[in-house]
Amino acid sequence: MVEAGPNTYKSAMESDEACEWQEAIDSECASSEKNKVLTFVHEIPETKKAIPAKLILQRKLNVVRQTVRYKARLVA
């Protein structure tokens, strides 16, 4: 089962579960970089446009509705 998490990064970092959310986000970013799907840059060249993206945060639950895993996905 899946349960929606916080709607924004800011609200995730202000929650009691901030460490778990940060770990899930870091894992998603590392996976995207490793698979050469995403490259992080500090500045966007004038000839390029940024692609808008959003973090989708979810909790994976077991049968008794206890959190088993924190999941973060970066969606363009």
N, CA, C and O atoms as a Tinker XYZ file with bonds, in Angstrom:
   304  protein
     1  N      0.830000   -1.169000    0.000000    73     2
     2  CA     0.000000    0.000000    0.000000    64     1     3
     3  C      0.883000    1.244000    0.000000    63     2     4     5
     4  O      2.026000    1.221000    0.456000    81     3
     5  N      0.322000    2.318000   -0.521000    73     3     6
     6  CA     1.059000    3.569000   -0.636000    64     5     7
     7  C      0.248000    4.696000   -0.010000    63     6     8     9
     8  O     -0.975000    4.754000   -0.144000    81     7
     9  N      0.951000    5.582000    0.671000    73     7    10
    10  CA     0.315000    6.750000    1.277000    64     9    11
    11  C      1.074000    7.989000    0.809000    63    10    12    13
    12  O      2.305000    7.996000    0.791000    81    11
    13  N      0.350000    9.022000    0.434000    73    11    14
    14  CA     0.987000   10.256000   -0.020000    64    13    15
    15  C      1.790000   10.884000    1.108000    63    14    16    17
    16  O      1.400000   10.839000    2.274000    81    15
    17  N      2.905000   11.463000    0.736000    73    15    18
    18  CA     3.743000   12.160000    1.695000    64    17    19
    19  C      3.524000   13.662000    1.599000    63    18    20    21
    20  O      2.507000   14.107000    1.068000    81    19
    21  N      4.459000   14.441000    2.103000    73    19    22
    22  CA     4.346000   15.900000    2.039000    64    21    23
    23  C      4.297000   16.385000    0.586000    63    22    24    25
    24  O      4.818000   15.728000   -0.316000    81    23
    25  N      3.666000   17.539000    0.376000    73    23    26
    26  CA     3.524000   18.077000   -0.982000    64    25    27
    27  C      4.747000   18.838000   -1.457000    63    26    28    29
    28  O      4.949000   18.986000   -2.663000    81    27
    29  N      5.558000   19.319000   -0.545000    73    27    30
    30  CA     6.730000   20.112000   -0.928000    64    29    31
    31  C      7.968000   19.642000   -0.163000    63    30    32    33
    32  O      7.877000   18.991000    0.878000    81    31
    33  N      9.118000   19.995000   -0.718000    73    31    34
    34  CA    10.382000   19.689000   -0.059000    64    33    35
    35  C     10.439000   20.381000    1.299000    63    34    36    37
    36  O     10.868000   19.792000    2.292000    81    35
    37  N     10.002000   21.636000    1.330000    73    35    38
    38  CA    10.041000   22.412000    2.575000    64    37    39
    39  C      9.223000   21.736000    3.669000    63    38    40    41
    40  O      9.684000   21.620000    4.804000    81    39
    41  N      8.020000   21.291000    3.340000    73    39    42
    42  CA     7.190000   20.645000    4.364000    64    41    43
    43  C      7.779000   19.302000    4.786000    63    42    44    45
    44  O      7.610000   18.893000    5.935000    81    43
    45  N      8.458000   18.618000    3.891000    73    43    46
    46  CA     9.117000   17.360000    4.254000    64    45    47
    47  C     10.252000   17.611000    5.242000    63    46    48    49
    48  O     10.440000   16.849000    6.190000    81    47
    49  N     11.014000   18.695000    5.011000    73    47    50
    50  CA    12.148000   19.008000    5.872000    64    49    51
    51  C     11.714000   19.586000    7.222000    63    50    52    53
    52  O     12.497000   19.595000    8.172000    81    51
    53  N     10.489000   20.063000    7.309000    73    51    54
    54  CA     9.975000   20.586000    8.578000    64    53    55
    55  C      9.251000   19.517000    9.394000    63    54    56    57
    56  O      8.847000   19.769000   10.530000    81    55
    57  N      9.087000   18.332000    8.822000    73    55    58
    58  CA     8.366000   17.268000    9.517000    64    57    59
    59  C      9.292000   16.500000   10.464000    63    58    60    61
    60  O     10.510000   16.674000   10.442000    81    59
    61  N      8.691000   15.655000   11.290000    73    59    62
    62  CA     9.460000   14.805000   12.207000    64    61    63
    63  C     10.253000   13.736000   11.460000    63    62    64    65
    64  O     11.193000   13.156000   12.004000    81    63
    65  N      9.872000   13.482000   10.221000    73    63    66
    66  CA    10.509000   12.435000    9.407000    64    65    67
    67  C     11.518000   13.015000    8.427000    63    66    68    69
    68  O     11.809000   12.388000    7.408000    81    67
    69  N     12.057000   14.197000    8.708000    73    67    70
    70  CA    12.946000   14.903000    7.783000    64    69    71
    71  C     14.150000   14.051000    7.357000    63    70    72    73
    72  O     14.516000   14.045000    6.182000    81    71
    73  N     14.754000   13.347000    8.288000    73    71    74
    74  CA    15.927000   12.521000    7.970000    64    73    75
    75  C     15.579000   11.423000    6.962000    63    74    76    77
    76  O     16.335000   11.168000    6.025000    81    75
    77  N     14.435000   10.779000    7.164000    73    75    78
    78  CA    14.008000    9.709000    6.263000    64    77    79
    79  C     13.706000   10.256000    4.867000    63    78    80    81
    80  O     14.070000    9.645000    3.862000    81    79
    81  N     13.034000   11.416000    4.812000    73    79    82
    82  CA    12.728000   12.022000    3.509000    64    81    83
    83  C     14.006000   12.438000    2.800000    63    82    84    85
    84  O     14.135000   12.227000    1.594000    81    83
    85  N     14.953000   13.025000    3.523000    73    83    86
    86  CA    16.209000   13.463000    2.913000    64    85    87
    87  C     16.975000   12.269000    2.358000    63    86    88    89
    88  O     17.559000   12.353000    1.277000    81    87
    89  N     16.975000   11.171000    3.083000    73    87    90
    90  CA    17.644000    9.957000    2.615000    64    89    91
    91  C     16.998000    9.438000    1.323000    63    90    92    93
    92  O     17.703000    9.023000    0.403000    81    91
    93  N     15.671000    9.459000    1.255000    73    91    94
    94  CA    14.958000    9.010000    0.059000    64    93    95
    95  C     15.250000    9.929000   -1.127000    63    94    96    97
    96  O     15.431000    9.454000   -2.249000    81    95
    97  N     15.296000   11.234000   -0.888000    73    95    98
    98  CA    15.583000   12.203000   -1.948000    64    97    99
    99  C     17.015000   12.036000   -2.441000    63    98   100   101
   100  O     17.258000   12.043000   -3.648000    81    99
   101  N     17.959000   11.887000   -1.524000    73    99   102
   102  CA    19.362000   11.690000   -1.899000    64   101   103
   103  C     19.522000   10.421000   -2.725000    63   102   104   105
   104  O     20.277000   10.403000   -3.698000    81   103
   105  N     18.820000    9.364000   -2.346000    73   103   106
   106  CA    18.888000    8.102000   -3.075000    64   105   107
   107  C     18.349000    8.266000   -4.495000    63   106   108   109
   108  O     18.931000    7.738000   -5.442000    81   107
   109  N     17.251000    8.986000   -4.646000    73   107   110
   110  CA    16.662000    9.221000   -5.972000    64   109   111
   111  C     17.607000   10.035000   -6.847000    63   110   112   113
   112  O     17.791000    9.718000   -8.022000    81   111
   113  N     18.203000   11.074000   -6.286000    73   111   114
   114  CA    19.137000   11.915000   -7.042000    64   113   115
   115  C     20.376000   11.128000   -7.460000    63   114   116   117
   116  O     20.826000   11.243000   -8.600000    81   115
   117  N     20.927000   10.338000   -6.556000    73   115   118
   118  CA    22.101000    9.521000   -6.855000    64   117   119
   119  C     21.791000    8.507000   -7.949000    63   118   120   121
   120  O     22.609000    8.279000   -8.841000    81   119
   121  N     20.615000    7.900000   -7.881000    73   119   122
   122  CA    20.213000    6.924000   -8.890000    64   121   123
   123  C     20.069000    7.583000  -10.258000    63   122   124   125
   124  O     20.478000    7.015000  -11.270000    81   123
   125  N     19.490000    8.773000  -10.288000    73   123   126
   126  CA    19.319000    9.495000  -11.554000    64   125   127
   127  C     20.660000    9.879000  -12.164000    63   126   128   129
   128  O     20.846000    9.776000  -13.377000    81   127
   129  N     21.588000   10.318000  -11.332000    73   127   130
   130  CA    22.922000   10.666000  -11.827000    64   129   131
   131  C     23.669000    9.425000  -12.292000    63   130   132   133
   132  O     24.314000    9.448000  -13.340000    81   131
   133  N     23.588000    8.344000  -11.526000    73   131   134
   134  CA    24.283000    7.103000  -11.865000    64   133   135
   135  C     23.814000    6.558000  -13.211000    63   134   136   137
   136  O     24.618000    6.068000  -14.004000    81   135
   137  N     22.514000    6.645000  -13.460000    73   135   138
   138  CA    21.947000    6.137000  -14.709000    64   137   139
   139  C     22.009000    7.156000  -15.847000    63   138   140   141
   140  O     21.451000    6.931000  -16.921000    81   139
   141  N     22.691000    8.278000  -15.603000    73   139   142
   142  CA    22.887000    9.351000  -16.587000    64   141   143
   143  C     21.567000    9.877000  -17.151000    63   142   144   145
   144  O     21.457000   10.186000  -18.337000    81   143
   145  N     20.571000    9.969000  -16.270000    73   143   146
   146  CA    19.267000   10.506000  -16.627000    64   145   147
   147  C     19.218000   11.995000  -16.299000    63   146   148   149
   148  O     18.443000   12.746000  -16.891000    81   147
   149  N     20.042000   12.406000  -15.363000    73   147   150
   150  CA    19.976000   13.756000  -14.825000    64   149   151
   151  C     21.382000   14.248000  -14.536000    63   150   152   153
   152  O     22.227000   13.506000  -14.034000    81   151
   153  N     21.618000   15.518000  -14.862000    73   151   154
   154  CA    22.879000   16.162000  -14.526000    64   153   155
   155  C     22.557000   17.429000  -13.756000    63   154   156   157
   156  O     21.786000   18.265000  -14.228000    81   155
   157  N     23.133000   17.576000  -12.587000    73   155   158
   158  CA    22.912000   18.770000  -11.783000    64   157   159
   159  C     23.906000   19.849000  -12.213000    63   158   160   161
   160  O     25.097000   19.581000  -12.370000    81   159
   161  N     23.410000   21.056000  -12.397000    73   159   162
   162  CA    24.261000   22.185000  -12.777000    64   161   163
   163  C     23.985000   23.346000  -11.829000    63   162   164   165
   164  O     22.904000   23.438000  -11.248000    81   163
   165  N     24.966000   24.230000  -11.678000    73   163   166
   166  CA    24.802000   25.396000  -10.806000    64   165   167
   167  C     24.173000   26.560000  -11.557000    63   166   168   169
   168  O     23.412000   27.337000  -10.982000    81   167
   169  N     24.492000   26.679000  -12.844000    73   167   170
   170  CA    23.927000   27.738000  -13.672000    64   169   171
   171  C     23.468000   27.146000  -14.992000    63   170   172   173
   172  O     24.078000   26.215000  -15.519000    81   171
   173  N     22.383000   27.699000  -15.516000    73   171   174
   174  CA    21.869000   27.242000  -16.804000    64   173   175
   175  C     22.427000   28.161000  -17.887000    63   174   176   177
   176  O     22.285000   29.379000  -17.782000    81   175
   177  N     23.057000   27.608000  -18.925000    73   175   178
   178  CA    23.549000   28.454000  -20.013000    64   177   179
   179  C     22.392000   29.232000  -20.657000    63   178   180   181
   180  O     21.256000   28.759000  -20.675000    81   179
   181  N     22.684000   30.410000  -21.177000    73   179   182
   182  CA    21.648000   31.250000  -21.770000    64   181   183
   183  C     20.961000   30.584000  -22.955000    63   182   184   185
   184  O     19.817000   30.912000  -23.270000    81   183
   185  N     21.639000   29.662000  -23.610000    73   183   186
   186  CA    21.071000   28.997000  -24.787000    64   185   187
   187  C     20.176000   27.814000  -24.427000    63   186   188   189
   188  O     19.590000   27.189000  -25.311000    81   187
   189  N     20.068000   27.505000  -23.144000    73   187   190
   190  CA    19.281000   26.350000  -22.690000    64   189   191
   191  C     18.125000   26.790000  -21.807000    63   190   192   193
   192  O     18.136000   27.885000  -21.245000    81   191
   193  N     17.123000   25.917000  -21.692000    73   191   194
   194  CA    15.996000   26.155000  -20.789000    64   193   195
   195  C     15.953000   25.039000  -19.752000    63   194   196   197
   196  O     16.265000   23.885000  -20.045000    81   195
   197  N     15.566000   25.402000  -18.552000    73   195   198
   198  CA    15.417000   24.405000  -17.483000    64   197   199
   199  C     14.100000   23.656000  -17.694000    63   198   200   201
   200  O     13.101000   24.243000  -18.109000    81   199
   201  N     14.111000   22.384000  -17.410000    73   199   202
   202  CA    12.889000   21.583000  -17.467000    64   201   203
   203  C     12.285000   21.589000  -16.067000    63   202   204   205
   204  O     12.943000   21.182000  -15.110000    81   203
   205  N     11.033000   22.048000  -15.936000    73   203   206
   206  CA    10.408000   22.050000  -14.605000    64   205   207
   207  C     10.299000   20.634000  -14.048000    63   206   208   209
   208  O      9.998000   19.694000  -14.783000    81   207
   209  N     10.539000   20.490000  -12.776000    73   207   210
   210  CA    10.478000   19.174000  -12.141000    64   209   211
   211  C      9.815000   19.300000  -10.781000    63   210   212   213
   212  O      9.764000   20.378000  -10.189000    81   211
   213  N      9.305000   18.167000  -10.298000    73   211   214
   214  CA     8.650000   18.144000   -8.996000    64   213   215
   215  C      9.002000   16.839000   -8.286000    63   214   216   217
   216  O      9.116000   15.787000   -8.914000    81   215
   217  N      9.171000   16.924000   -6.979000    73   215   218
   218  CA     9.397000   15.730000   -6.172000    64   217   219
   219  C      8.055000   15.152000   -5.754000    63   218   220   221
   220  O      7.188000   15.878000   -5.268000    81   219
   221  N      7.881000   13.865000   -5.939000    73   219   222
   222  CA     6.706000   13.152000   -5.458000    64   221   223
   223  C      7.183000   12.295000   -4.289000    63   222   224   225
   224  O      8.030000   11.418000   -4.460000    81   223
   225  N      6.645000   12.549000   -3.117000    73   223   226
   226  CA     7.052000   11.831000   -1.910000    64   225   227
   227  C      5.914000   10.915000   -1.458000    63   226   228   229
   228  O      4.763000   11.338000   -1.352000    81   227
   229  N      6.260000    9.644000   -1.193000    73   227   230
   230  CA     5.267000    8.669000   -0.762000    64   229   231
   231  C      5.847000    7.776000    0.325000    63   230   232   233
   232  O      7.057000    7.570000    0.409000    81   231
   233  N      4.947000    7.250000    1.156000    73   231   234
   234  CA     5.321000    6.240000    2.147000    64   233   235
   235  C      4.793000    4.891000    1.659000    63   234   236   237
   236  O      3.628000    4.779000    1.276000    81   235
   237  N      5.638000    3.884000    1.675000    73   235   238
   238  CA     5.205000    2.523000    1.378000    64   237   239
   239  C      4.817000    1.891000    2.715000    63   238   240   241
   240  O      5.587000    1.941000    3.674000    81   239
   241  N      3.630000    1.301000    2.777000    73   239   242
   242  CA     3.105000    0.742000    4.017000    64   241   243
   243  C      2.974000   -0.771000    3.933000    63   242   244   245
   244  O      2.798000   -1.332000    2.851000    81   243
   245  N      3.061000   -1.427000    5.090000    73   243   246
   246  CA     2.806000   -2.866000    5.129000    64   245   247
   247  C      1.319000   -3.098000    5.401000    63   246   248   249
   248  O      0.534000   -2.150000    5.399000    81   247
   249  N      0.937000   -4.328000    5.630000    73   247   250
   250  CA    -0.471000   -4.693000    5.802000    64   249   251
   251  C     -1.121000   -4.001000    6.997000    63   250   252   253
   252  O     -2.307000   -3.673000    6.954000    81   251
   253  N     -0.362000   -3.780000    8.051000    73   251   254
   254  CA    -0.913000   -3.129000    9.249000    64   253   255
   255  C     -0.684000   -1.611000    9.225000    63   254   256   257
   256  O     -0.744000   -0.952000   10.263000    81   255
   257  N     -0.422000   -1.068000    8.037000    73   255   258
   258  CA    -0.276000    0.365000    7.789000    64   257   259
   259  C      0.889000    1.011000    8.550000    63   258   260   261
   260  O      0.809000    2.172000    8.953000    81   259
   261  N      1.963000    0.252000    8.741000    73   259   262
   262  CA     3.184000    0.815000    9.308000    64   261   263
   263  C      4.112000    1.177000    8.148000    63   262   264   265
   264  O      4.192000    0.452000    7.157000    81   263
   265  N      4.803000    2.292000    8.280000    73   263   266
   266  CA     5.707000    2.730000    7.216000    64   265   267
   267  C      6.871000    1.753000    7.087000    63   266   268   269
   268  O      7.571000    1.460000    8.057000    81   267
   269  N      7.059000    1.258000    5.868000    73   267   270
   270  CA     8.134000    0.324000    5.585000    64   269   271
   271  C      9.277000    1.045000    4.870000    63   270   272   273
   272  O     10.450000    0.736000    5.082000    81   271
   273  N      8.915000    2.015000    4.017000    73   271   274
   274  CA     9.910000    2.679000    3.188000    64   273   275
   275  C      9.427000    4.072000    2.807000    63   274   276   277
   276  O      8.230000    4.302000    2.633000    81   275
   277  N     10.368000    4.991000    2.682000    73   275   278
   278  CA    10.087000    6.334000    2.191000    64   277   279
   279  C     10.550000    6.398000    0.750000    63   278   280   281
   280  O     11.685000    6.026000    0.449000    81   279
   281  N      9.697000    6.862000   -0.144000    73   279   282
   282  CA    10.005000    6.856000   -1.571000    64   281   283
   283  C      9.935000    8.265000   -2.120000    63   282   284   285
   284  O      8.987000    9.000000   -1.844000    81   283
   285  N     10.939000    8.643000   -2.897000    73   283   286
   286  CA    10.959000    9.934000   -3.568000    64   285   287
   287  C     11.163000    9.692000   -5.062000    63   286   288   289
   288  O     12.002000    8.886000   -5.465000    81   287
   289  N     10.383000   10.402000   -5.873000    73   287   290
   290  CA    10.554000   10.328000   -7.320000    64   289   291
   291  C     10.632000   11.749000   -7.859000    63   290   292   293
   292  O      9.876000   12.625000   -7.438000    81   291
   293  N     11.540000   11.969000   -8.783000    73   291   294
   294  CA    11.666000   13.254000   -9.439000    64   293   295
   295  C     10.969000   13.149000  -10.787000    63   294   296   297
   296  O     11.343000   12.332000  -11.629000    81   295
   297  N      9.954000   13.981000  -10.983000    73   295   298
   298  CA     9.130000   13.915000  -12.187000    64   297   299
   299  C      9.271000   15.220000  -12.953000    63   298   300   301
   300  O      9.140000   16.301000  -12.378000    81   299
   301  N      9.537000   15.120000  -14.242000    73   299   302
   302  CA     9.660000   16.324000  -15.088000    64   301   303
   303  C      8.322000   16.651000  -15.708000    63   302   304
   304  O      8.208000   17.624000  -16.453000    81   303
